[in-house]
Amino acid sequence: MKEDITELDIEDKIEDEEVYQTFDIATYPSDFTLKGIVNMWNEGGITIPDFQREFVWSIKQSSLLIESFLLGLPVPPVFFYIDEDNSNLVIDGQQRILSTVYFFNGYFGKENTKGKRQVFRLSGLNEQSPYHKKTYDDLSESDRRKLDNTVLRAINIRQLTPVGEGTSMYHIFERLNTGGTPLKSQEIRNVVFRGEFVNILRELNRDDNWRKILGTKSVNKHQTDVELLLRLFSLYTRKDEYEKPMKEFLNISMKKHQNGDTKEVKDFSEKFKTINSYLIKELGEKPFHLRTRLSSSTLDSVMVNLMQNINRIPTDFKNRYETLIKTEKLEELTTIGTTDPTVVKERFEFVNTSLFK
């Protein structure tokens, strides 16, 4: 499905919501040999998140790094986030790690469109350098041993508390994510909480009736629509647990259902499509664009209540809904403090009473 280059026009976004979550973080150094780093990479022990960018260093930049190692010059440390499975997720140091791996493995970068790879010869160095134009195999046995045993320091970050809610990685990425084109909240979640749940949300986001509800055929490149879908799922499955900030509430849902194999995910997926179809049939397209823009607070409170009352939807639902959206009370509950816990609770109760009592 084609990507939309613009943001969804949502009335009550959560992008600007401040997050003041406290974590107990352990930070400690580890000294890895370059040979050890390469072995970890080759065995899948190091993961570089997909930030929608490829390896960007030139062969000269990578060659200067390798020469620095050979000359014994200092190189900045890399940063690993150690998750609950003891996997090493690279927070900072992608270019240094991949440059090292490429040199040891003999080829620079990935295969081209013809399936060929460039042999990694140290390039762009002073021609008087003893390492100029050499590959790893061309180095003397002494230089290879020196390079193998050269130490690259890693700063390891591990969350200690809250236990079982490893969401600090999201906030670390969010605060480090300041250069280039900053990623949006859901893009960071897709990286940090990578797993089958990400794929399930993306697939649900392509549902034709959901696209009609949102009022755009194209999926959004910054995942704003997926975040709205995650918000809907989170409130459907954990509404009674809701506390501010909304961002952290969504992070916990992503972490909890990361593998996508829970009964909550299956139940939601089935009801979501059914309710989408029902809404389009009864209310038509863009039913939650109440003040020209999409009201996500109206959307989540109505759709969650529909899913929770799916077997007892009243025959006059359309009339009830049209009456509901004209009330001053709904306007108040969907425009002021929409993520405040007391407002969320009151909004859901008001919508439930209006539509199903």
N, C-alpha and C positions, 0 to 999 in steps of 0.2 A: 504494500500500500504506500502511496506517495506520502512524503513527509511535508508537513506544513512549516513554512519558514517563519511564521508569526506565532505569538503566544495566544493561547485561548483567552478570550475576553471574559475573564471571571471577575465577578463583583467583589467577592470576599476571599482574597488570596491569603495564604499563610506564609508567603516568602519572607516577609519582613518581621515575622515573629521572632523575638529574642529567645534564646535557649540558655538557661542558667542551670545546667545539670552538673552535679558534682560527682567526680569519679576518684577512685584510689588507683593510681597508675604506678607501675613499677618500670623504671628506666634503668637499663644496665648495658655495659659494653660487652661485645664479643670480638675477639680477634680471629678472623678467618684467613687462612692462606688463600692465595688466588686459585690454586689447584682445588682447594676445598670448595670455594665459591662455584667454580665450573662444575665440579661433581654434583653439588647440590642442585644446580640449574638443570643439568642433564638428567637427573633423577626425579625432577619435578618438585624439589623441596623449596624452590623459590618461585613465587608468583608475582608477576607484574600486572597490576590491574589495567583494564582497558579504559583508558581515558580518551578514547576516540582520537588517538594520535599514534603515529608509528615512531620507530627509532629515528631520531632527527640529526644525530651527529654525522659530520662528514668523516671520510676515512682519515683525513689529516687530524681532526680533533681526537679521534680514537687512537691514532698512532702516537700522538703526543702524550696521551695518557699512558700507553704501554711503555713509552720511552721513560716517562717519569718513574714508573715502577722499576725499570731496569737500572736507572741512575740512582735509585734510592731517595728520590724526592718525595716530600709529603703529598698525600692525596686526601681530600676531604672524606669523612666517613659516609657510609650509607645508613639509611634508617629502615628498620624492619618493624612491622606490627606483628606480634606473635598472637595468633588467634587460639581458640579453645582446642583446636586440633594440632597445635604446635606447628602450623604452617607459617612460613615467612612471607608476609605480604609487603612488597616494596612501597614505602611511603616516599622516599627520596633516594635517588641513586640509580635510576633506570639506565641512563646512558653509560655510566661507569661499569655497571654489571654486564650489560650486553656487549660493550666494547671488549671487555675481558673475555667473555664467553666466545665471541666471534674470533678473537685472535687465537685462543687456544684450540678452537675447533677448525681453524684454517680458512674460514670464509667470512667475508664482510657482508652483513645484511642478509636479507631474505632472498629467495629465488626471484628472478625476474619473470616476465610473462612467458618466456620460453623455457622456464624451468632451470635456468643456469644461475650460478652464484659467482660473485667476484672473489678471487683468491685474495686473502688479507695479507698484503705486503705493507710493511710500515712505510707510509708515504707522507710527503710534506716535511720530512725532517731535514736538518742540515745535511748536505751531502757528505760532510766530513764525519757524520755520526757513524759509529761502528754498527748501528742497527738499521741504517738506511736500506730500504727495499727488502728487508729480510722477513720471512714468515716465521712462525713459531718453530717449525722443523729446521729452518736454516740457522737458528741460533746455536751457538756452541753448547755443549753439554753443561758447562759451568753456568752459562747465562740462563739456560732453560731451568736448571735447578734453582738458581737465584729467583727467577720469576715465579716458579711453582711455589716457593716458600715465602714469597713476599706477603706481608700481612696487610689486609684491608680491614679496617675497624668498622664494625656495625654497631649502631645504637639500637638496642631492642626495646620495644615498648609493649607492655602487657597490662591489660586491665585486671585489677584484683577485685574491685567491687564497683557497682553492684554485681553479685555473683549471678551467672546465667543470663545476663543481659549485656552482652558484649557490644554495646553501641557507641563506646567512646571513639572507636575507629572512624565512625561517621563524622564526629565533631572535629577530629584531628584532620581528616581530609578536607572538611569544609573550611577550616581556618587556614590550611596550607594552600588551598585552591584559590590563589589570587592572581596568578599570571595568565597571559593569553586570554582566552575566552573562558571565564569561570563557569564551572558546571553548575547546573541547578540541583535542587535538593534530591529529586528522584534519580537523576543521573548518578549522583554520588551513592545513593542507596543501591542502585543496580551494580555498582562496583564493589561496595563494601559487603553487601549481603547477597553476593552472586550465588545463584542456585536455580533450581527448577521453578521456584515461585516467580522469579523475574520473567521467565518465559510464559508462564500461565497468565500473568497480568498483561503481558504484551499481546497475547492471543485474545484474551477477553476484550482488550481495548480495540480490537479490530471488528468486533461485533457490529453488523450493519445498523441495527436499531440503536445501539449505544452511540454510534456516530451521529445518527439523526437527533438523538437527545442532546448531544453536545452542540449540534449545529454545524459540523464540519466533517467532510468525508476523509480528510487527510489526518493522519496521526501527527502529533506534535513532536518536533525534533528534540525539544528539551524535556519531554516526558511529563509535561504538566497534566495531560489527560490521564496518564498512568498513575500519577500521584493522587488525582481525584478519585480514581478507581480504588487505590489502596486505602484512601480515607473512608470510602464507602465500605470496603471489606472490614476495616478495623473497627468502625462503629457498629457494624452488623454483628461482629463476633465478640467485641470487648467493650461495648458502650458503657457498661456499668463500672468498668475499671478506668474510665477516662479521667486523666488529669492533664493540666497544662504542663509543658507546651505541646501543642499538636504535633510538631515535628518529631519530638521524642516518642510520642504515642505511636506514630507511624513507624519509626525506627524499630521499636520493640515488636510490632507486628511482622515486619520484614524479617527480623532475626528469628522470631518464634516459628515462623512458617517457611523458613529459608528453603527447605527441601521440597516444598510443595506437595507433600504427601499426607497432610493432616485431613481429618474428616471435615474440619471447618472449611478448608479450601474447596473440597469436593462439593460440599453443601452449597457454599456461596456461588460457585461456578454454575451450578444447575439453576438455582433460583435467579441469579443475575440475568441470564438470557431470557428466562420466562417473563420476568418483570419488565425487561426492556421491550419485549414484544407487546406486552399488555399496555404499557404506557403509550407507545406509538399508536396502537389501535384505538385507545380511548381518548387520548389527549392530543395526538398529532405530534409533529416535529417541534423541537425546541420548547418543551413544556415548562422548563424552569428558567427561561429568559423573561423574568418578570418586569425588570426595569431596563430593557434593551440588552443588558448583559446577563450572563449565566450566573444565577445565584446558587453557589455550591451548597450553602446552608439549607436552602429549600430542597435541593436535590437529595442531599444525604438523609435529611429527616423524613422525607416522603418515601424514598426508595427503601430505606432500612425498615420503616414501618410496614411497607408493602411486603417485603420479604418475610418479615416476622408474622404477618397475618395473611399469608398467601392462600390459605384455604378458607378464608372467610372475608373476602373482599366484597363490600356491599354493591348491590346492583346499581345504586345511584352514586357510585364513586366519582364520576365526572362532575356531577352537580356539586358534590361535597367539596371537591378540589377547587372548583371555580369560586365557590363561596369562601373557602379558606384563603386563597391568594388575594382576596380583596380586603381581608381584615387588617386593621392597624396593628393588632398584636403580632401577626406573622411578620409584618414589615419590621417591627421593632426587634423581634427575635432573630432576624436574618440580616440586620444592618449594623447593630451595635454589639461589640464584644462577642462576636459569633463563636469564638473558641474558648470563652470562659466556661468552666465546668457547670456553673449554675445556669447559665444561659443555654448551654447544650442540653442539659437535663430538661429544662422548662420547654425548650423548643420541641424536643421529641415527644414529650407528654402532651403538649398542645396539639401537635399534628396528629398524634394517635387518637386523641379524643375527638378531634374534628372529622377525621376520616373513618374511624372504625367503631365509635361508641353510638 
